[in-house]
Amino acid sequence: MPPKTSPSKKKGADFEQSLSTLESLVNRMEQGDMTLEESLQAFESGIALTRECQTRLAAAEQQVNKLIEQQGNISIESFDADEGDA
């Protein structure tokens, strides 16, 4: 039986997919063949993808910092951005 994909593996794949989609979108926009409406829609999608990628990178950075701070007691804990807002 193949190993199950962990949730963190899935998030990594989602990040890579989002980044790839963003790169494709930028390439299409740089070609200059889009109408104004298509360009605006692509720009809006690009902004959403950029924010999504930035959020995932920030969460990954938080996890790395948490691991570094534990100095020797390395364990991976899920980081929930909403936990500190309560």
C-alpha positions as CSV (number, residue, x, y, z in Angstrom):
1,M,0.0,0.0,0.0
2,P,1.5,3.4,-0.9
3,P,2.2,5.9,1.9
4,K,-0.5,8.5,2.5
5,T,0.3,12.1,1.6
6,S,0.6,14.1,4.7
7,P,-1.3,17.4,5.0
8,S,2.0,19.4,4.9
9,K,3.0,17.6,1.7
10,K,-0.4,18.6,0.2
11,K,0.2,22.2,1.1
12,G,3.6,22.1,-0.5
13,A,2.1,20.8,-3.7
14,D,-0.6,23.5,-3.6
15,F,2.1,26.1,-3.2
16,E,4.0,24.8,-6.1
17,Q,0.9,24.7,-8.2
18,S,-0.1,28.3,-7.2
19,L,3.4,29.5,-8.1
20,S,3.4,27.7,-11.4
21,T,0.0,29.2,-12.3
22,L,1.3,32.6,-11.3
23,E,4.3,32.2,-13.5
24,S,2.2,31.2,-16.5
25,L,-0.1,34.1,-15.9
26,V,2.8,36.6,-15.9
27,N,4.2,35.1,-19.1
28,R,0.8,35.5,-20.8
29,M,0.5,39.1,-19.6
30,E,4.1,39.9,-20.8
31,Q,3.2,38.7,-24.3
32,G,0.9,41.7,-24.6
33,D,-1.8,39.7,-26.6
34,M,-4.6,40.1,-24.0
35,T,-7.5,42.5,-24.2
36,L,-7.8,45.1,-21.5
37,E,-10.6,43.1,-19.8
38,E,-8.4,39.9,-19.9
39,S,-5.5,41.8,-18.6
40,L,-7.5,43.2,-15.7
41,Q,-8.9,39.8,-14.9
42,A,-5.4,38.3,-15.1
43,F,-4.0,41.0,-12.8
44,E,-6.7,40.3,-10.2
45,S,-6.0,36.6,-10.3
46,G,-2.2,37.3,-10.1
47,I,-2.7,39.4,-7.0
48,A,-4.8,36.7,-5.3
49,L,-2.2,34.0,-6.2
50,T,0.6,36.3,-4.9
51,R,-1.2,36.8,-1.6
52,E,-1.8,33.0,-1.3
53,C,1.8,32.2,-1.9
54,Q,3.0,34.9,0.6
55,T,0.7,33.5,3.3
56,R,2.0,30.0,2.7
57,L,5.6,31.2,2.8
58,A,5.0,33.1,6.0
59,A,3.5,30.0,7.6
60,A,6.5,27.9,6.5
61,E,8.8,30.6,8.0
62,Q,6.9,30.4,11.3
63,Q,7.4,26.7,11.4
64,V,11.1,26.9,10.7
65,N,11.5,29.6,13.4
66,K,9.6,27.4,15.8
67,L,11.9,24.5,15.1
68,I,15.0,26.6,15.5
69,E,13.8,28.0,18.8
70,Q,13.3,24.6,20.3
71,Q,17.1,24.0,20.2
72,G,17.5,20.3,20.1
73,N,13.9,19.3,20.9
74,I,13.0,19.2,17.3
75,S,9.4,18.4,16.6
76,I,7.0,19.7,14.0
77,E,3.9,21.4,15.2
78,S,1.1,22.7,13.0
79,F,1.0,26.5,12.9
80,D,-2.5,28.1,12.9
81,A,-2.4,31.8,12.2
82,D,-5.7,32.3,14.0
83,E,-4.5,30.9,17.3
84,G,-2.8,34.1,18.4
85,D,-5.8,36.3,17.5
86,A,-8.1,35.0,20.2
